[in-house]
Amino acid sequence: MPRSISKKSARHLSYLLPILLATGCSQTGHKTSLTPTSTSKFSVFTRSHHGKLRFDDKDDESKENATIWDRMLSLYALPEVENSRIDREVNFYLRNPNYLARVQQRAEPYLYFILNEIEAKNIPGELALLPVIESAFRPDAESPAKASGLWQFIPPTGKLYGLEQNSWYDGRRDIVESTQAATTFLKQLSEEFDHDWLLALASYNAGKGNIRHAMERNLSRGQPADFWSLDLNHETATYVPRLLAVAKIFANPEKYNLSLQQIANAPYFELVDVKSQIDLAKAAEMAQTSLEDFLKLNPAFNRWSTAPDGPHHLLVPVEKADAFKEKLAGLSSDARIKWEYHTVGKKESLKSIAKHHHASLQQIKEVNHLDDNAVEQGKTLLIPVSFKSIKGREDTEVASTDTGQEAQQATAAKERPNKQLYTVKKGDTLWAVSQKFNVDQQDVVNWNKLSAKKPLKAGQKLKILKTGDVIAVASTGPTFKHISYTVKPGDSLAQISKKFKVNVTDLRKWNNVPKNRSELKPGSKLKITVEVANSSS
């Protein structure tokens, strides 16, 4: 079982915790190789005598860590931090034990490789838990801001870090590529902020420029410029405590009554270069793996096959890899993709042809080099058709050759958000509504196409999307309520903040009290936002 954070972090006091959401921060990125840094002491990709990429144990040190949790904890490098904002996030997760169980199940295929990259780059092991915050360990997760994948890269930042994005393939969802990009990005941010991991994580979420500006504002006022002292938006202010809370819980499972799933400290998948385009349903069959599970390892492909021009690498369960490669070696080129020929008949359109063959209109256009939807009668078209849609081997029939995308949508449908409408009440703010529903303020803005700068109007209808995962990922804060407090003779901001367990800075902000003013007028009203569980009468 893992030990406490303090025991593990004593050897690495120079680090401070990271959390990331690749939303902002433009800096020159670079394409990382598909091979983990060779300094990893647990496992690296090596080439066999056949030239294929595979995992091999580099030495026997990994045997010291029987489970993935033992290994992860041995890499913890962040000092223990005591802060009420962390405690608040811990309490939320403890009220949602099913969420912690689900993310463990989803993380199993990926954690070993993620820890390889974390160790190779010498960054804190707590960062392996960042996808808990970013995506709930769903590789197909996409935010309203168009961030995608385990590490939630937005398109521009993904491109900066070499993650290719086109109609066939999205590197932000590629397990290997995105993990290498995210750990590289985090490493660079830590260097930008003199190895202050809290600031690095905050900048991963909010953008390097925004964090720099917040630091400069504090310094200009003679105030500290550490993470806890900065005036940040609600999302970023809770982002770092959220990761620290998750790391704390996983480090102390007995204390928090967390049941750790036994995940072996061993490779889950092997990377195989299939050399050319191949149908994903055919590949899953050759790997003796259900299409749903196969796509969890290979979620980057948007269509029914690997991209025509690559990449052609696939992740295959390690115990199935040898058999898969044997079958692949004996597979003829024409058996990799199922093709049909269709001669355009009278009154036929590309749309009707695509529907007839359960194919994608865009795919037919690309394969046949068509610039538009016009097609001549008598022309013979090449139609790519998925093996899955022809043979019907799966329980759920797919009426399209986009088997990768369809399976992802089918999985997502099981957890599709429930929509509800909320009527804005007098005095409501975006922040208050987001806290009421335990969602992120920016999500409320995106769902309703609002301006974050305009106040809400009483009677206004707001759309709120909710699922168990979306709530936990978007905002893990507790429920708050707003109260009005009448100032009594002798009251001070410090006394009131202590009474209601809030910060003096927040009290000033909520009530527009200048920093150079300390006295309060008896009988005046103060607005106070308190956590329901901790509210005082």
Rosetta blueprint (number, residue, H / E / L):
1 M L
2 P L
3 R L
4 S L
5 I H
6 S H
7 K H
8 K H
9 S H
10 A H
11 R H
12 H H
13 L L
14 S L
15 Y L
16 L L
17 L L
18 P L
19 I L
20 L L
21 L L
22 A L
23 T L
24 G L
25 C L
26 S L
27 Q L
28 T L
29 G L
30 H L
31 K L
32 T L
33 S L
34 L L
35 T L
36 P L
37 T L
38 S L
39 T L
40 S L
41 K L
42 F L
43 S E
44 V E
45 F E
46 T E
47 R E
48 S L
49 H L
50 H L
51 G L
52 K L
53 L E
54 R E
55 F E
56 D E
57 D E
58 K L
59 D L
60 D L
61 E H
62 S H
63 K H
64 E H
65 N L
66 A L
67 T E
68 I H
69 W H
70 D H
71 R H
72 M H
73 L H
74 S H
75 L L
76 Y L
77 A L
78 L L
79 P L
80 E L
81 V L
82 E L
83 N L
84 S H
85 R H
86 I H
87 D H
88 R H
89 E H
90 V H
91 N H
92 F H
93 Y H
94 L H
95 R L
96 N L
97 P H
98 N H
99 Y H
100 L H
101 A H
102 R H
103 V H
104 Q H
105 Q H
106 R H
107 A H
108 E L
109 P L
110 Y L
111 L H
112 Y H
113 F H
114 I H
115 L H
116 N H
117 E H
118 I H
119 E H
120 A H
121 K L
122 N L
123 I L
124 P L
125 G H
126 E H
127 L H
128 A H
129 L H
130 L H
131 P H
132 V H
133 I H
134 E H
135 S L
136 A L
137 F L
138 R L
139 P L
140 D L
141 A L
142 E E
143 S L
144 P L
145 A L
146 K L
147 A L
148 S E
149 G L
150 L L
151 W L
152 Q L
153 F E
154 I L
155 P H
156 P H
157 T H
158 G H
159 K H
160 L H
161 Y L
162 G L
163 L L
164 E L
165 Q E
166 N L
167 S L
168 W L
169 Y E
170 D E
171 G H
172 R H
173 R H
174 D L
175 I H
176 V H
177 E H
178 S H
179 T H
180 Q H
181 A H
182 A H
183 T H
184 T H
185 F H
186 L H
187 K H
188 Q H
189 L H
190 S H
191 E H
192 E H
193 F L
194 D L
195 H L
196 D L
197 W H
198 L H
199 L H
200 A H
201 L H
202 A H
203 S H
204 Y H
205 N H
206 A H
207 G L
208 K H
209 G H
210 N H
211 I H
212 R H
213 H H
214 A H
215 M H
216 E H
217 R H
218 N H
219 L H
220 S H
221 R L
222 G L
223 Q L
224 P L
225 A L
226 D L
227 F H
228 W H
229 S H
230 L L
231 D L
232 L L
233 N L
234 H H
235 E H
236 T H
237 A H
238 T H
239 Y H
240 V H
241 P H
242 R H
243 L H
244 L H
245 A H
246 V H
247 A H
248 K H
249 I H
250 F H
251 A H
252 N L
253 P L
254 E L
255 K L
256 Y L
257 N L
258 L L
259 S L
260 L L
261 Q L
262 Q L
263 I L
264 A E
265 N L
266 A L
267 P L
268 Y L
269 F E
270 E E
271 L E
272 V E
273 D E
274 V L
275 K L
276 S L
277 Q L
278 I L
279 D E
280 L H
281 A H
282 K H
283 A H
284 A H
285 E H
286 M H
287 A L
288 Q L
289 T L
290 S L
291 L H
292 E H
293 D H
294 F H
295 L H
296 K H
297 L H
298 N L
299 P L
300 A L
301 F E
302 N L
303 R L
304 W L
305 S E
306 T L
307 A L
308 P L
309 D L
310 G L
311 P L
312 H L
313 H E
314 L E
315 L E
316 V E
317 P E
318 V H
319 E H
320 K H
321 A H
322 D H
323 A H
324 F H
325 K H
326 E H
327 K H
328 L H
329 A H
330 G L
331 L L
332 S L
333 S H
334 D H
335 A H
336 R H
337 I L
338 K E
339 W E
340 E E
341 Y E
342 H E
343 T E
344 V L
345 G L
346 K L
347 K L
348 E L
349 S L
350 L H
351 K H
352 S H
353 I H
354 A H
355 K H
356 H H
357 H L
358 H L
359 A L
360 S L
361 L H
362 Q H
363 Q H
364 I H
365 K H
366 E H
367 V H
368 N L
369 H L
370 L L
371 D L
372 D L
373 N L
374 A L
375 V L
376 E L
377 Q L
378 G L
379 K L
380 T E
381 L E
382 L E
383 I E
384 P E
385 V E
386 S L
387 F H
388 K H
389 S H
390 I H
391 K H
392 G L
393 R L
394 E L
395 D L
396 T L
397 E L
398 V L
399 A L
400 S L
401 T L
402 D L
403 T H
404 G H
405 Q H
406 E H
407 A H
408 Q H
409 Q H
410 A H
411 T H
412 A H
413 A H
414 K L
415 E L
416 R L
417 P L
418 N E
419 K E
420 Q E
421 L E
422 Y E
423 T E
424 V L
425 K L
426 K L
427 G L
428 D L
429 T L
430 L H
431 W H
432 A H
433 V H
434 S H
435 Q H
436 K H
437 F L
438 N L
439 V L
440 D L
441 Q H
442 Q H
443 D H
444 V H
445 V H
446 N H
447 W H
448 N H
449 K L
450 L L
451 S L
452 A L
453 K L
454 K L
455 P L
456 L L
457 K L
458 A L
459 G L
460 Q L
461 K E
462 L E
463 K E
464 I E
465 L E
466 K E
467 T L
468 G H
469 D H
470 V H
471 I H
472 A H
473 V H
474 A H
475 S L
476 T L
477 G L
478 P L
479 T L
480 F E
481 K E
482 H E
483 I E
484 S E
485 Y E
486 T E
487 V L
488 K L
489 P L
490 G L
491 D L
492 S L
493 L H
494 A H
495 Q H
496 I H
497 S H
498 K H
499 K H
500 F H
501 K L
502 V L
503 N L
504 V H
505 T H
506 D H
507 L H
508 R H
509 K H
510 W H
511 N H
512 N L
513 V L
514 P L
515 K L
516 N L
517 R L
518 S L
519 E L
520 L L
521 K L
522 P L
523 G L
524 S L
525 K E
526 L E
527 K E
528 I E
529 T E
530 V E
531 E E
532 V H
533 A H
534 N H
535 S L
536 S L
537 S L
